Each structure stands twice: as structure tokens, then as C-alpha cells.
Amino acid sequence: VFALDGSTIELSSSAKINDRFPPAMNQNGTAAKGILHFLVAHDLESGYAARPAYGAFFGKDLCTEAELCSQLLPRLPQDAILVGDRNFGIFITAYAIKSRGCDLVVRLTEGRAKKIAKQAVNPGDDIAVTWTPSGDERKKYSSLSADAQIEGRVVSELVQTRDGKQVQLTL
């Protein structure tokens, strides 16, 4: 079982680094330092960390977490179970993981859970689903086969946070 997590690192400033890993830009101009986007997978039993996948966070060659996940998957066992936050709860990432032979447990936003389940998802629900890509996803990822889908379950429970609040957790 591997936990997936992505993050960024601000790099030292040089023309060579900033060409490969562009700095942030906003209405006030360009920052001085380049930003590296990376994804790690840690084995939850041993603590082993697979070699991270990385790319640019900004610029024309930016790498999404979905793209980084595709780079990272060949470094993991084919029967791995991957655990991720809601950034990994998108069809293209889940499909890549399932196509590799791995399983995925991912936190879902309320809206995404409702789309996948084709109904409102309430605490205590355990719903068998067939997840298919949206029309927008099909346009964006033209390499998806016409029959691309994922069989799974959407499960939701109320959980108590450390500060005593109850929140709905949907996986």
C-alpha cells in the first residue's frame, strides 16, 4: 500500500533552472526562483519511497499530478494499492492506476462523488459504480478508448476530526 502525495519546491535561481522549471508569474511580474513539481509514493508498511516523478509546475511544459502519476506508476509493484487525496480522484488518474493492475483508494469531493454515483452520496452509503469519463475528459484525453471505464465503489461515512467536528469522508 503506497500513499501518493504531490508538492512543490522552490529552486535556486539560475537561467538554466528557470528555463526547465519556470518561476511563478502574476500581475506584478515573474518570481526569481523556479518551481519544481513532484510526486512521491511511500510504502505505508516499510516507509520505502519510490524515486519521485517530477516536472515543471508553471510554463508551457507544466506537469499535472495526473501526468506525474503516470511517470511514477512503472516504479511501483503491479499489484499495489495506492492511497491519494482528492487531487487523484479524477478519471484519467484512476484509469491509469487501474490499467496498471493496481487498486486505488481516493478521497472524493462531494461533487465528483455525486457524478460518479449518479446520485447524492450520504454517510453510510456503499454504492457500486461504473465510472466513465466525462465529455470534457474525452476531449482532453483523446487516447482514452471508447469503452474506458472503472468498476468500483463509492463509500461515505461521518468521521470525527481531532478537534471534535464531524465531517463526511467519501472514498
C-alpha positions as CSV (number, residue, x, y, z in Angstrom):
1,V,0.0,0.0,0.0
2,F,1.5,3.3,-1.1
3,A,0.5,6.8,-0.1
4,L,0.7,9.3,-3.0
5,D,1.5,12.9,-2.4
6,G,2.5,15.8,-4.6
7,S,4.1,19.0,-3.7
8,T,6.4,21.8,-5.0
9,I,9.9,23.0,-4.1
10,E,11.3,26.5,-4.8
11,L,14.6,26.0,-6.5
12,S,17.7,28.2,-6.6
13,S,17.7,30.8,-9.3
14,S,19.6,30.4,-12.5
15,A,18.7,30.9,-16.2
16,K,19.2,27.1,-16.8
17,I,17.0,26.1,-13.9
18,N,14.3,28.7,-14.7
19,D,14.2,27.5,-18.4
20,R,13.4,24.0,-17.2
21,F,11.3,24.9,-14.2
22,P,9.8,28.3,-14.7
23,P,9.1,30.6,-11.8
24,A,5.6,31.7,-10.8
25,M,4.1,34.7,-12.6
26,N,1.3,37.1,-11.6
27,Q,0.1,40.6,-12.4
28,N,3.2,42.0,-10.6
29,G,5.7,40.1,-12.8
30,T,7.8,37.0,-12.6
31,A,9.3,35.5,-9.4
32,A,13.0,34.9,-9.2
33,K,13.1,31.2,-8.5
34,G,11.9,28.2,-10.5
35,I,9.3,25.8,-9.1
36,L,9.7,22.0,-9.3
37,H,6.5,19.9,-9.1
38,F,7.0,16.4,-7.8
39,L,5.1,13.3,-6.7
40,V,6.2,10.7,-4.2
41,A,4.8,7.3,-3.3
42,H,5.7,5.9,0.2
43,D,5.1,2.3,1.2
44,L,2.9,2.5,4.3
45,E,4.5,-0.5,5.9
46,S,8.2,-0.1,5.3
47,G,8.4,3.6,4.6
48,Y,10.2,2.9,1.3
49,A,9.9,5.9,-1.1
50,A,9.9,5.2,-4.8
51,R,12.0,7.5,-6.9
52,P,9.8,10.6,-7.3
53,A,8.4,11.8,-10.6
54,Y,8.9,15.5,-11.3
55,G,8.4,18.3,-13.8
56,A,7.6,21.9,-14.1
57,F,4.8,23.5,-12.1
58,F,4.5,26.5,-14.4
59,G,5.1,27.3,-18.0
60,K,4.4,25.6,-21.3
61,D,5.8,22.2,-20.1
62,L,4.0,22.1,-16.8
63,C,3.2,18.7,-15.3
64,T,-0.1,17.9,-13.7
65,E,-0.3,15.4,-10.8
66,A,-2.1,13.0,-13.3
67,E,1.0,13.2,-15.6
68,L,3.4,12.7,-12.7
69,C,1.4,9.7,-11.5
70,S,1.7,8.1,-15.0
71,Q,5.5,8.6,-14.7
72,L,5.6,7.1,-11.2
73,L,3.4,4.0,-11.8
74,P,6.1,1.9,-13.6
75,R,8.2,2.2,-10.4
76,L,5.6,0.6,-8.2
77,P,4.5,-3.1,-7.9
78,Q,1.8,-4.0,-10.3
79,D,-0.5,-5.2,-7.5
80,A,0.0,-2.1,-5.4
81,I,-2.8,-0.3,-3.6
82,L,-2.5,3.5,-4.0
83,V,-4.0,5.9,-1.5
84,G,-4.4,9.5,-2.5
85,D,-6.1,12.7,-1.6
86,R,-8.8,14.3,-3.8
87,N,-6.4,15.6,-6.4
88,F,-6.0,12.0,-7.5
89,G,-9.8,11.5,-7.6
90,I,-10.0,12.2,-11.3
91,F,-10.9,9.7,-14.0
92,I,-7.6,9.9,-16.0
93,T,-5.5,9.2,-12.9
94,A,-7.8,6.4,-11.6
95,Y,-7.9,4.8,-15.1
96,A,-4.1,4.8,-15.4
97,I,-3.8,3.2,-12.0
98,K,-6.4,0.6,-12.7
99,S,-4.9,-0.1,-16.1
100,R,-1.6,-0.9,-14.5
101,G,-3.3,-3.5,-12.3
102,C,-3.2,-1.5,-9.1
103,D,-6.1,-0.6,-6.9
104,L,-6.9,2.9,-5.7
105,V,-8.5,4.4,-2.6
106,V,-9.0,8.1,-3.1
107,R,-10.9,10.8,-1.2
108,L,-13.6,12.3,-3.4
109,T,-15.1,15.8,-3.5
110,E,-18.8,15.9,-2.9
111,G,-19.5,16.9,-6.5
112,R,-17.3,14.2,-8.0
113,A,-18.8,11.5,-5.8
114,K,-22.3,12.6,-6.9
115,K,-21.3,12.4,-10.6
116,I,-19.7,9.0,-10.2
117,A,-22.5,7.6,-8.2
118,K,-25.2,9.3,-10.3
119,Q,-26.9,10.3,-7.0
120,A,-26.3,12.2,-3.8
121,V,-23.9,10.3,-1.5
122,N,-24.8,10.2,2.2
123,P,-23.0,8.9,5.3
124,G,-23.3,5.2,5.5
125,D,-23.6,4.7,1.7
126,D,-21.7,2.0,-0.1
127,I,-22.6,2.3,-3.8
128,A,-21.4,0.0,-6.6
129,V,-20.4,2.3,-9.5
130,T,-19.2,2.2,-13.1
131,W,-17.1,5.3,-13.5
132,T,-16.8,6.7,-17.1
133,P,-15.0,9.7,-18.3
134,S,-17.0,13.0,-18.9
135,G,-17.3,14.5,-22.3
136,D,-14.7,17.1,-21.3
137,E,-12.3,14.4,-20.2
138,R,-12.8,12.5,-23.5
139,K,-11.9,15.7,-25.4
140,K,-8.8,16.4,-23.3
141,Y,-7.6,12.8,-23.3
142,S,-8.3,11.6,-26.8
143,S,-6.3,8.5,-26.2
144,L,-9.0,7.0,-23.9
145,S,-10.7,4.1,-25.5
146,A,-14.4,4.3,-26.3
147,D,-15.1,1.7,-23.6
148,A,-12.9,3.3,-20.9
149,Q,-14.5,2.7,-17.5
150,I,-13.7,1.7,-13.9
151,E,-15.7,-0.6,-11.7
152,G,-15.6,0.4,-8.1
153,R,-17.5,1.6,-5.0
154,V,-18.2,5.0,-3.5
155,V,-18.2,4.7,0.3
156,S,-19.1,7.5,2.7
157,E,-19.0,7.8,6.5
158,L,-19.1,10.5,9.1
159,V,-15.8,10.8,10.9
160,Q,-14.7,12.9,13.8
161,T,-11.7,15.2,13.4
162,R,-9.2,15.8,16.2
163,D,-11.0,19.0,17.2
164,G,-14.3,17.0,17.6
165,K,-16.0,18.1,14.5
166,Q,-17.9,15.6,12.3
167,V,-17.1,15.6,8.6
168,Q,-18.3,13.4,5.8
169,L,-15.5,11.4,4.3
170,T,-16.2,9.9,0.9
171,L,-13.8,7.5,-0.8
